[in-house]
Amino acid sequence: MYDLTVIIPTFNEEANIRNIVMAVDAVFYENSLNGQVLVVDDNSSDGTIAIVREIKRIKPHVDILVREKDHGLSQSVADGFVHAASEVFIVIDADFSHPPVLIPRMYEEIKKGSDVVIGSRYMEGGGIKDWPLKRRLISTGATFLGRLLFPDITDPVSGFFAIRKNVVKDASLKPRGYKILLEVLGKGHWEKDVEIPFEFTDREAGASKLKLRTIIEYAEQVLDITLHSFIHRDNAAWREWKRVFKFGIVGLTGIIVNMGVLYALTEYAHFYYLVASFFAIELSIINNFIWNDLWTFQGETERKFSSRYQRLVAFNLVSAGGVAINMGLLYLFTGVFGVYYLISNLIGILVAFSWNFLVNRRVTWMRK
């Protein structure tokens, strides 16, 4: 039994495989780690398999699993989870896109109690080197969709991560495409995650395997994880959906407060209705903030804004943006396109609600 297993999925990586295996092996030696290198290969037609077997003859902790069917990066990694001879798995690309020198740090974070450790390109200190604009846009879009499910994680589609074996034990993974981490986060059993910044470097040799089918599979994966969270209600994605529902319920109480204050100030205090509306909106915002802070996001610790006053100011600013969106869409659809005003208002409310939740989640109650 090893302390950790570094899983390297491969397909026709003869230009990189020897160097990456030896680099990982050097990290093991320099940090006194009892590690296994497990290459999971999709039946490469070049010399990848032969090279790994050659290395294995002199380094028995290097192993290879050759998969002859159901090819794909995510499927390879999932098979690696099954065949790894340790309780900790670290996934790394064969093309040096991910720096092997971070392996010890990832392992240390697991030993400290984290269930998932993610190498992030998008947190402070991370980055992407030598990517064309098209690929950056695709990656940004994929990350945005992933963060709808896991807003506290800056890079939920990273290919560089470490997990405990228990995270995926008995998990109903349905691996496809290239985003195996999202599948693990969406269906695995985990509580604590940590992110480590790194600079992603485009492959040193070989050809990129990103295709249109990959994008389609990713969209299918996001939908599948969403459905899984609704059915099983036992994972991080479901916890996020519960926050959405709570946020919506709080929003309904805000409508009641708004209408009640507007009526009282207009009918009994004889305020001009627009002035009364200003106070009604602000009191409803304060109402919503209090309930969201105490209920929707209860138990959330280590937030960027530790002061409740700071969070209230942020919530007010975001809510003001929501009001502007609502009013703007109402004018656009009714004033410009002639849509019935109640329908336009409903569209505005839905878009403003999405804005308020997503932005407040990432600003007002953002994790450090």
Number of C-alpha atoms within 10 A of each C-alpha: 11 15 14 26 26 27 28 24 26 25 22 18 22 21 16 19 24 16 14 19 21 15 16 20 21 15 18 20 12 10 11 10 16 15 23 25 26 26 25 25 26 22 17 17 11 13 13 21 24 12 14 21 15 12 16 15 11 9 15 11 17 22 18 19 18 15 16 10 9 10 15 19 25 21 23 27 27 22 17 24 24 11 15 22 19 18 15 24 28 24 25 25 21 25 23 19 19 23 19 20 14 15 23 17 12 25 21 12 19 21 12 9 13 19 21 27 23 26 29 27 22 22 15 11 11 15 14 15 12 10 12 8 9 9 11 13 12 12 15 14 12 19 21 17 16 24 19 17 23 22 20 17 20 21 27 31 27 23 23 26 25 29 28 24 19 14 18 20 13 11 14 13 18 15 22 21 20 22 22 27 25 25 24 23 24 29 27 24 20 19 13 10 18 18 20 20 18 22 17 22 16 15 16 12 13 12 10 9 9 11 9 7 9 15 16 11 16 21 13 14 22 20 12 15 23 17 14 18 21 15 10 10 14 15 19 19 22 23 15 19 18 15 18 18 12 17 21 18 15 20 20 14 15 23 17 13 21 22 15 14 20 23 18 14 18 17 13 9 10 11 15 12 15 11 12 20 19 13 16 25 21 17 16 23 21 18 19 27 26 15 19 20 18 12 14 22 16 11 9 12 12 11 14 15 17 14 9 13 10 13 21 19 14 19 23 19 15 21 24 17 16 23 19 14 18 22 16 16 21 23 18 15 18 17 14 10 10 11 15 12 14 11 13 22 20 14 16 24 19 13 15 23 21 15 18 20 19 17 19 19 19 14 17 26 23 18 17 10
